[in-house]
């Protein structure tokens, strides 16, 4: 049974290897670790990290996906239970992602999630994917769904549009929706921003 979930973005700047003296991601990192700490404080039996795997352009890489590496960085130094890492293809279809979530929700004992999910990387001329005006409406949808605890809206996110907008968090968010199912959730948003032209949200879902 899912008891709680932390939702965090996955920029490479959160990794130790990418830090500089200025460390512009320091505040974001601290907020993400705060969300993870809140979830760990519920004392789950296990913590499942859910992240997106490589897209079609990098199917054959042997390196762990960025989402998993960032999650490990956020967990470093925190007291965590058994940790399981689940990687879902960034372009996975909605039904398969939701089905995977249901399987996680059926694990015995209390289970918490750490969901690594970005929005669109096309929110400005200097964004990684440059500007696409559709990004704003798309990001408004999934961030409102997280604020409102709206699993149906998360399930409805279109894979093709998310791929166009370089929104690599779509599939993990649909895993979250499947894991929670029809349960009511209490949502707390700690950060909602778009630094560097990428939509980020840090939040916690607590199942009631």
C-alpha contacts under 8 A as a table, 3 or more apart, distances in Angstrom:
res1	aa1	res2	aa2	distance
1	X	104	X	7.90
1	X	105	X	5.00
1	X	106	X	5.80
1	X	107	X	6.22
1	X	108	X	6.57
1	X	109	X	6.07
1	X	110	X	5.21
1	X	111	X	5.75
2	X	5	X	7.84
2	X	104	X	7.84
2	X	105	X	5.43
2	X	110	X	6.02
2	X	111	X	4.78
2	X	112	X	5.70
2	X	113	X	7.56
2	X	179	X	6.70
2	X	180	X	6.35
2	X	207	X	7.06
3	X	42	X	7.82
3	X	44	X	7.41
3	X	110	X	6.03
3	X	111	X	5.92
3	X	112	X	5.67
3	X	206	X	6.14
3	X	207	X	5.18
3	X	208	X	7.84
4	X	39	X	5.93
4	X	42	X	7.63
4	X	111	X	7.44
4	X	112	X	4.97
4	X	113	X	6.47
4	X	204	X	7.17
4	X	205	X	5.42
4	X	206	X	4.34
4	X	207	X	5.71
5	X	39	X	6.30
5	X	112	X	5.48
5	X	113	X	4.41
5	X	114	X	5.69
5	X	115	X	6.97
5	X	204	X	5.63
5	X	205	X	5.04
5	X	206	X	6.56
6	X	35	X	5.72
6	X	36	X	5.69
6	X	39	X	6.32
6	X	113	X	6.22
6	X	114	X	4.85
6	X	115	X	6.05
6	X	202	X	7.49
6	X	203	X	5.86
6	X	204	X	4.54
6	X	205	X	6.44
7	X	35	X	7.62
7	X	114	X	6.05
7	X	115	X	4.78
7	X	116	X	6.01
7	X	117	X	6.67
7	X	201	X	7.20
7	X	202	X	5.45
7	X	203	X	5.17
7	X	204	X	6.13
7	X	205	X	7.97
8	X	32	X	5.91
8	X	35	X	7.94
8	X	114	X	7.40
8	X	115	X	6.25
8	X	116	X	5.05
8	X	117	X	5.95
8	X	118	X	7.62
8	X	200	X	7.63
8	X	201	X	6.41
8	X	202	X	4.83
8	X	203	X	6.91
9	X	116	X	5.41
9	X	117	X	4.96
9	X	118	X	4.88
9	X	200	X	5.67
9	X	201	X	6.57
9	X	202	X	6.90
10	X	14	X	7.28
10	X	66	X	6.97
10	X	67	X	5.51
10	X	70	X	5.91
10	X	71	X	7.77
10	X	116	X	5.99
10	X	117	X	6.58
10	X	118	X	6.43
11	X	14	X	5.92
11	X	15	X	7.99
11	X	70	X	7.60
12	X	15	X	5.59
12	X	18	X	6.71
12	X	66	X	7.06
12	X	70	X	7.22
13	X	16	X	7.76
13	X	18	X	5.36
13	X	19	X	6.32
13	X	23	X	7.98
13	X	24	X	7.85
13	X	25	X	5.96
14	X	18	X	7.18
14	X	19	X	7.38
14	X	25	X	6.04
14	X	26	X	7.63
14	X	28	X	7.87
14	X	29	X	6.05
14	X	70	X	6.44
14	X	73	X	7.54
15	X	18	X	5.52
15	X	19	X	6.76
15	X	69	X	7.55
15	X	70	X	5.99
15	X	73	X	6.35
16	X	19	X	5.40
16	X	73	X	7.54
19	X	22	X	7.76
19	X	23	X	5.28
20	X	23	X	5.01
23	X	26	X	5.60
24	X	27	X	7.43
25	X	28	X	5.20
25	X	29	X	6.00
26	X	29	X	5.11
26	X	30	X	6.23
27	X	30	X	5.15
27	X	31	X	6.27
28	X	31	X	5.15
28	X	32	X	6.20
29	X	32	X	5.14
29	X	33	X	6.21
29	X	74	X	7.32
30	X	33	X	5.16
30	X	34	X	6.17
31	X	34	X	4.98
31	X	35	X	6.41
31	X	190	X	6.95
31	X	191	X	7.42
31	X	202	X	7.19
32	X	35	X	5.16
32	X	36	X	6.32
32	X	74	X	7.05
32	X	202	X	6.21
33	X	36	X	4.98
33	X	37	X	6.00
33	X	74	X	5.70
33	X	75	X	7.38
34	X	37	X	5.06
34	X	38	X	6.29
35	X	38	X	5.20
35	X	39	X	6.53
35	X	190	X	7.58
35	X	202	X	7.07
35	X	203	X	6.29
35	X	204	X	6.10
36	X	39	X	5.21
36	X	40	X	6.19
36	X	74	X	7.65
36	X	75	X	7.58
36	X	114	X	7.17
37	X	40	X	5.01
37	X	41	X	6.05
37	X	78	X	7.54
38	X	41	X	5.18
38	X	42	X	7.12
38	X	204	X	7.70
39	X	42	X	5.60
39	X	43	X	7.75
39	X	112	X	6.87
39	X	204	X	7.27
40	X	43	X	5.51
40	X	44	X	6.72
40	X	79	X	7.80
40	X	80	X	6.53
40	X	112	X	7.70
43	X	81	X	7.83
44	X	47	X	6.84
44	X	81	X	7.06
44	X	109	X	7.88
44	X	110	X	5.02
44	X	111	X	5.36
44	X	112	X	5.89
45	X	81	X	6.24
45	X	82	X	7.00
45	X	109	X	6.13
45	X	110	X	5.21
45	X	111	X	5.82
45	X	112	X	7.89
46	X	81	X	5.29
46	X	82	X	4.76
46	X	83	X	5.90
46	X	84	X	7.45
46	X	110	X	6.94
46	X	111	X	5.14
46	X	112	X	6.35
47	X	80	X	7.38
47	X	81	X	6.39
47	X	82	X	6.16
47	X	83	X	4.84
47	X	84	X	6.28
47	X	111	X	5.96
47	X	112	X	4.82
47	X	113	X	5.54
47	X	114	X	7.05
48	X	83	X	5.76
48	X	84	X	4.69
48	X	85	X	5.74
48	X	86	X	6.91
48	X	111	X	7.23
48	X	112	X	6.24
48	X	113	X	4.81
48	X	114	X	6.15
49	X	68	X	7.32
49	X	71	X	7.07
49	X	83	X	7.25
49	X	84	X	6.10
49	X	85	X	4.70
49	X	86	X	5.91
49	X	113	X	5.82
49	X	114	X	4.68
49	X	115	X	6.04
49	X	116	X	7.56
50	X	68	X	7.83
50	X	85	X	6.30
50	X	86	X	4.98
50	X	87	X	5.92
50	X	88	X	7.31
50	X	113	X	7.02
50	X	114	X	6.10
50	X	115	X	4.86
50	X	116	X	6.17
50	X	172	X	6.01
50	X	175	X	7.78
51	X	65	X	7.97
51	X	67	X	5.07
51	X	68	X	6.08
51	X	85	X	7.90
51	X	86	X	6.52
51	X	87	X	5.07
51	X	88	X	6.25
51	X	115	X	6.27
51	X	116	X	5.08
51	X	117	X	7.16
51	X	169	X	7.71
51	X	172	X	5.81
52	X	65	X	7.28
52	X	67	X	6.20
52	X	87	X	5.51
52	X	88	X	4.99
52	X	89	X	5.45
52	X	90	X	4.88
52	X	116	X	7.49
52	X	117	X	7.90
52	X	168	X	6.52
52	X	169	X	6.76
52	X	171	X	6.88
52	X	172	X	6.28
53	X	65	X	5.54
53	X	66	X	7.95
53	X	67	X	7.53
53	X	87	X	5.56
53	X	88	X	5.63
53	X	89	X	4.68
53	X	90	X	5.56
54	X	57	X	7.51
54	X	58	X	5.55
54	X	59	X	5.92
54	X	61	X	7.84
54	X	65	X	6.36
54	X	89	X	6.53
54	X	90	X	6.47
55	X	58	X	5.69
55	X	59	X	6.39
55	X	89	X	6.93
55	X	90	X	5.76
55	X	91	X	6.69
56	X	59	X	5.54
56	X	91	X	7.99
58	X	61	X	5.75
64	X	68	X	6.58
64	X	69	X	6.68
65	X	68	X	5.57
65	X	69	X	6.50
66	X	69	X	5.08
66	X	70	X	6.07
67	X	70	X	5.32
67	X	71	X	6.21
67	X	116	X	5.91
68	X	71	X	5.03
68	X	72	X	6.24
68	X	85	X	7.24
68	X	87	X	7.86
68	X	116	X	7.99
69	X	72	X	5.19
69	X	73	X	6.37
70	X	73	X	5.02
70	X	74	X	6.31
71	X	74	X	5.08
71	X	75	X	6.26
71	X	114	X	7.60
71	X	116	X	7.22
72	X	75	X	5.09
72	X	76	X	6.08
73	X	76	X	5.16
75	X	78	X	5.40
75	X	79	X	7.96
75	X	80	X	7.52
80	X	83	X	7.20
88	X	92	X	6.84
88	X	97	X	7.24
88	X	171	X	6.81
88	X	172	X	6.82
89	X	92	X	5.04
89	X	171	X	7.26
90	X	168	X	5.68
90	X	169	X	7.38
90	X	170	X	7.30
90	X	171	X	5.85
90	X	172	X	7.97
91	X	159	X	6.34
91	X	160	X	7.91
91	X	163	X	6.84
91	X	171	X	7.01
92	X	96	X	6.72
92	X	97	X	6.39
92	X	159	X	7.41
92	X	171	X	6.27
93	X	96	X	5.60
93	X	97	X	6.31
93	X	159	X	6.44
93	X	171	X	7.61
94	X	97	X	5.24
94	X	98	X	6.09
94	X	155	X	6.70
94	X	156	X	7.81
94	X	157	X	7.90
94	X	158	X	7.76
94	X	159	X	7.08
94	X	171	X	7.13
94	X	174	X	6.75
95	X	98	X	5.18
95	X	99	X	6.00
96	X	99	X	4.98
96	X	100	X	6.16
97	X	100	X	5.18
97	X	101	X	6.38
97	X	171	X	5.95
97	X	172	X	7.29
97	X	174	X	5.70
97	X	175	X	4.97
97	X	178	X	7.45
98	X	101	X	5.01
98	X	102	X	6.34
98	X	155	X	7.29
98	X	174	X	5.42
98	X	175	X	4.90
98	X	176	X	7.61
98	X	177	X	6.54
98	X	178	X	4.26
98	X	179	X	7.38
99	X	102	X	5.05
99	X	103	X	6.40
99	X	175	X	7.40
99	X	178	X	6.25
100	X	103	X	5.14
100	X	104	X	6.47
100	X	175	X	6.07
100	X	178	X	7.11
100	X	179	X	7.71
101	X	104	X	5.09
101	X	105	X	6.20
101	X	174	X	7.40
101	X	175	X	4.17
101	X	176	X	5.88
101	X	177	X	6.85
101	X	178	X	4.20
101	X	179	X	4.01
101	X	180	X	7.66
102	X	105	X	4.92
102	X	106	X	6.33
102	X	175	X	7.66
102	X	178	X	4.82
102	X	179	X	4.57
102	X	180	X	7.57
102	X	181	X	7.09
103	X	106	X	5.18
103	X	107	X	6.79
103	X	179	X	7.11
104	X	107	X	5.45
104	X	179	X	5.85
105	X	111	X	7.56
105	X	178	X	7.62
105	X	179	X	4.45
105	X	180	X	6.62
105	X	181	X	7.98
106	X	179	X	7.97
107	X	111	X	7.31
108	X	111	X	7.95
113	X	176	X	7.96
115	X	172	X	6.29
115	X	173	X	7.12
115	X	176	X	7.23
116	X	169	X	6.67
116	X	172	X	6.82
117	X	168	X	6.62
117	X	169	X	3.65
117	X	170	X	6.97
117	X	172	X	6.36
117	X	173	X	6.69
117	X	200	X	7.89
118	X	167	X	6.12
118	X	168	X	5.89
118	X	169	X	4.62
118	X	170	X	7.81
118	X	198	X	7.33
118	X	199	X	6.17
118	X	200	X	5.55
118	X	201	X	7.44
119	X	139	X	5.91
119	X	142	X	7.98
119	X	166	X	7.69
119	X	167	X	4.64
119	X	168	X	6.71
119	X	169	X	5.99
119	X	170	X	7.53
119	X	198	X	6.39
119	X	199	X	4.61
119	X	200	X	6.15
120	X	123	X	6.69
120	X	135	X	5.80
120	X	138	X	7.72
120	X	139	X	6.61
120	X	162	X	7.34
120	X	165	X	5.20
120	X	166	X	5.34
120	X	167	X	4.14
120	X	168	X	7.51
120	X	198	X	5.63
120	X	199	X	5.71
121	X	127	X	6.00
121	X	128	X	5.78
121	X	129	X	5.70
121	X	130	X	7.63
121	X	165	X	6.45
121	X	166	X	5.40
121	X	167	X	6.28
121	X	197	X	5.97
121	X	198	X	4.28
121	X	199	X	6.78
122	X	125	X	7.78
122	X	127	X	5.47
122	X	128	X	6.52
122	X	129	X	4.80
122	X	130	X	5.02
122	X	131	X	4.75
122	X	132	X	5.44
122	X	135	X	6.22
122	X	165	X	5.96
122	X	166	X	6.94
122	X	197	X	6.34
122	X	198	X	6.63
123	X	127	X	6.06
123	X	130	X	6.94
123	X	131	X	5.26
123	X	132	X	6.40
123	X	133	X	7.28
123	X	135	X	5.98
123	X	136	X	6.90
123	X	194	X	7.87
123	X	197	X	4.78
123	X	198	X	6.15
123	X	199	X	7.57
124	X	127	X	5.04
124	X	130	X	5.65
124	X	131	X	4.41
124	X	132	X	7.43
124	X	197	X	5.35
125	X	130	X	4.67
125	X	131	X	4.91
126	X	129	X	7.96
126	X	130	X	5.77
126	X	131	X	7.64
126	X	196	X	7.39
126	X	197	X	6.72
127	X	130	X	4.80
127	X	131	X	6.80
127	X	196	X	5.93
127	X	197	X	4.32
127	X	198	X	6.68
128	X	197	X	7.21
128	X	198	X	7.88
129	X	165	X	7.67
129	X	166	X	7.05
132	X	135	X	5.73
132	X	165	X	7.17
133	X	136	X	6.27
134	X	137	X	5.79
134	X	138	X	6.41
134	X	165	X	7.73
135	X	138	X	5.16
135	X	139	X	6.02
135	X	165	X	6.20
136	X	139	X	5.23
136	X	140	X	6.07
137	X	140	X	5.04
137	X	141	X	6.36
138	X	141	X	5.27
138	X	142	X	6.79
139	X	142	X	5.52
139	X	143	X	6.04
139	X	199	X	6.77
140	X	143	X	5.42
140	X	144	X	5.91
141	X	144	X	5.32
141	X	145	X	6.15
141	X	153	X	7.46
142	X	145	X	4.92
142	X	146	X	6.26
142	X	153	X	7.23
142	X	154	X	6.17
142	X	157	X	7.69
143	X	146	X	5.13
143	X	147	X	6.23
143	X	192	X	8.00
143	X	201	X	7.02
144	X	147	X	5.00
144	X	148	X	6.01
145	X	148	X	5.12
145	X	149	X	5.72
145	X	150	X	4.65
145	X	151	X	6.92
145	X	153	X	5.93
145	X	154	X	6.31
146	X	149	X	5.14
146	X	150	X	6.43
146	X	154	X	8.00
146	X	187	X	6.99
146	X	203	X	7.84
147	X	150	X	7.84
147	X	187	X	5.77
147	X	188	X	6.98
147	X	189	X	6.53
148	X	187	X	6.71
149	X	184	X	7.34
149	X	185	X	5.66
149	X	186	X	6.74
149	X	187	X	6.07
149	X	205	X	7.52
150	X	153	X	5.59
150	X	154	X	6.71
151	X	154	X	5.07
151	X	155	X	6.22
151	X	177	X	4.88
151	X	178	X	7.84
151	X	180	X	7.68
151	X	181	X	7.36
151	X	182	X	7.92
152	X	155	X	5.09
152	X	156	X	6.34
152	X	177	X	7.42
153	X	156	X	5.08
153	X	157	X	6.81
154	X	157	X	5.67
154	X	173	X	6.44
154	X	174	X	5.80
154	X	177	X	6.32
155	X	173	X	7.97
155	X	174	X	5.33
155	X	177	X	6.37
155	X	178	X	7.89
157	X	162	X	7.60
157	X	170	X	6.98
158	X	161	X	5.47
158	X	162	X	6.20
159	X	162	X	5.08
159	X	163	X	6.13
159	X	170	X	7.13
159	X	171	X	7.76
160	X	163	X	5.15
160	X	164	X	6.31
161	X	164	X	5.05
161	X	165	X	6.22
162	X	165	X	5.08
162	X	166	X	6.07
162	X	167	X	4.93
162	X	168	X	7.17
162	X	170	X	6.53
163	X	166	X	5.09
163	X	167	X	6.11
163	X	168	X	7.28
164	X	167	X	7.73
167	X	170	X	6.23
168	X	171	X	7.24
169	X	172	X	5.51
169	X	173	X	6.12
170	X	173	X	5.25
170	X	174	X	6.41
171	X	174	X	5.08
171	X	175	X	6.30
172	X	175	X	4.91
172	X	176	X	6.28
173	X	176	X	4.95
173	X	177	X	6.31
174	X	177	X	4.84
174	X	178	X	6.19
175	X	178	X	5.11
175	X	179	X	6.14
176	X	179	X	5.09
176	X	180	X	6.25
177	X	180	X	5.39
177	X	181	X	6.10
178	X	181	X	5.13
180	X	183	X	5.87
180	X	207	X	7.58
183	X	207	X	6.63
183	X	208	X	6.84
184	X	207	X	6.00
184	X	208	X	5.59
185	X	205	X	5.96
185	X	206	X	5.38
185	X	207	X	4.39
185	X	208	X	5.63
186	X	205	X	5.63
186	X	206	X	5.10
186	X	207	X	6.35
186	X	208	X	7.06
187	X	203	X	7.15
187	X	204	X	5.81
187	X	205	X	4.71
187	X	206	X	6.54
188	X	203	X	5.48
188	X	204	X	5.20
188	X	205	X	6.57
189	X	192	X	7.25
189	X	201	X	7.37
189	X	202	X	6.06
189	X	203	X	4.19
189	X	204	X	6.50
190	X	201	X	7.63
190	X	202	X	5.43
190	X	203	X	5.33
190	X	204	X	7.96
191	X	200	X	7.65
191	X	201	X	5.45
191	X	202	X	4.99
191	X	203	X	6.95
192	X	199	X	7.75
192	X	200	X	5.89
192	X	201	X	4.49
192	X	202	X	6.60
193	X	199	X	6.06
193	X	200	X	5.41
193	X	201	X	6.51
194	X	197	X	5.52
194	X	198	X	4.93
194	X	199	X	4.25
194	X	200	X	5.61
195	X	198	X	5.98
195	X	199	X	7.19
195	X	200	X	7.71
